[in-house]
Amino acid sequence: MNQSYINRKLTQILGIVLGMAIALWILRGLGILTFIPGGVIWLLLLGAIALGVFSYFQRRWWRF
């Protein structure tokens, strides 16, 4: 696998997870999705942050 392919996929997954977390947060704040616990939204946000850090180090460290 090409390294730029992996970076592109990680960036796409980061965008999807972050977008889902923000959309859920907004919809829950508006009262539309009140049944979703806050912990799920926090897990999505922390997962997006972890993917961003992983993607950054993937680009920086050539052996990774």
Secondary structure, DSSP 8 states (H G I E B T S, - for coil): --HHHHHHHHHHHHHHHHHHHHHHHHHHHTTSSTTS-HHHHHHHHHHHHHHHHHHHHHHH-TT-
